[in-house]
Amino acid sequence: MASVLVVGSGLAGLIAAIRATDAGHTVTLVTKAALPDSNTRYAQGGIAAAMFPDDSVESHLVDTLRAGAGLCDPAAARVLCMEGPARVRDLIRFGVDFDRDESGVTRGLEAAHSRSRVLHAGGDATGAAIESALVATVRERAERALTLPAGTDGAGPRLLVREHTMLVDLVVEGGRVGGAILLGPDGELQSLTADSVILATGGAGSLYPHTTNPALATGDGVAAAWRAGAAVADLEFYQFHPTALAVPGTPLVSEAVRGEGAVLRNALGTRFMLDVHPGAELAPRDVVARSIAHEMAGQDGAPVLLDATGLGRELLEHRFPTITAACRKAGLDWAAEPIPVAPAAHYWMGGVLTDIWGRASLPGLYAVGETARTGAHGANRLASNSLLEAAVFADRAVRALGVSPVAGVDAGADTVHGTMDSRHAAAPSGRSPRPFADRDGIQRVMWQYAGVLRSGEGLAAAATTLAGWNRPATGPDADPRLDMQIQAYEDANLFDLARITVAAALGREESRGAHYRSDFPSSRPELAHTVALSRATVETTETNTEAEEAIAC
Ligand code: SIN
């Protein structure tokens, strides 16, 4: 049995920890804040799975591939749709109470699904319901593990939970990941050794000023993997949710609201989506987000309106209690009047390149959930496939621990092509008197140039601006206060990720899925995935050969 370090406590990390203890491994679960603090908690719409008699895995797969705009790895998408129902049943076993009516489990419709297949809990509190059931399971196991005699083999699985502990970097020895450097709640850096590390740190919504993610979503796992030398892929594909409430904090207004019949109107009261796509408000997410951005540009940046008044107060309050509360907090009564909405950064299709077993390109390293780029989502994730992906691939990663602990996905495999100009990703020297990057600056650049609508000119300007900043200084010498240390490590991660994301977006001279460039408005199907190797690889290669060879195709 192996020692396993799981980093992150959303659905993916919690499932990984639970399944790894089931398998008899010794597990340490570390998480940056308290155990329940994660992106999962904010998920509303639900979890999509072919669980109903009028549905099929094939139909779910077709919808997933169509949304992915030709960039899905079909094997990953098939695994997602095939194993999804079993993983949803696991969640029910772990105590998730999906909403029901007299005919059984109820289901919602979301954009680009050909039928209703989205299970939800607590109305629009699906993520919170999943998170609290899994946290209870993990806490119960961790408490039980504490009562076992130390070091008694076979006495039962060990599970140690360390909250308020941040991943700083991965430890690589002999080309293999063998643990991590962590920043503990005492402000000390410590090294933890493990046979395998499973990254489940979520996405990086904090790259943008407007996001549906909590502030802790700073891409820590993706950045650390990249620095360690693992391949990361498709970072240019960041999904913007069309409808975040346009108030401070930009809370999510679930697509399920449009699934129930709410419509979008511009400042003149016109339903603009009718002219854009046959699916109207339920067109693919990227189409709706871009249309809203265009409408906003034509009305001096003012948000568009989501009109849910036709649904009636009772349905809104019962089916969407979280959104109703967010509206109330903002002084809005959405049963009586349309509410202002605008796109916000929501989900990263890119991430640590993995195979369909969650294995990264470095032996000993696994990535699951939003941290991973399994290929299941392609250029644009289908609504409510994210919780499903987390559950399916966390389970598979744990199964792979025992089967093939030293294999890694091949970053140069046939399925992976594309180019990225590494000059934009190269790290600044640090010796010049440049200003240090800060979060506001990074977010401003990313929103303006690498947001919903992009252009080559804008992305080049972003690359130049980022290259003119020094990476934020980290460590106790920079500032010994714990909160400032955490923030500095987060900002440094965001800076690394902003640079490679902009470089990837600049390299992708087409529009596809969530990546839209006004200078290349058409899709170029011959372009496939973009893979970025680590900064260390870039720097080493740059001194020896041509920079363009450093970022692989
Ligand atoms: C939503 O409820 O609209 C979000 C669902 C998702 O991101 O899949």
Residues whose N, C-alpha, C, O or C-beta is under 5 A from the ligand:
A	BS01	SIN	Q44 G45 G46 V253 S254 E255 A256 L382 A383 S384 N385
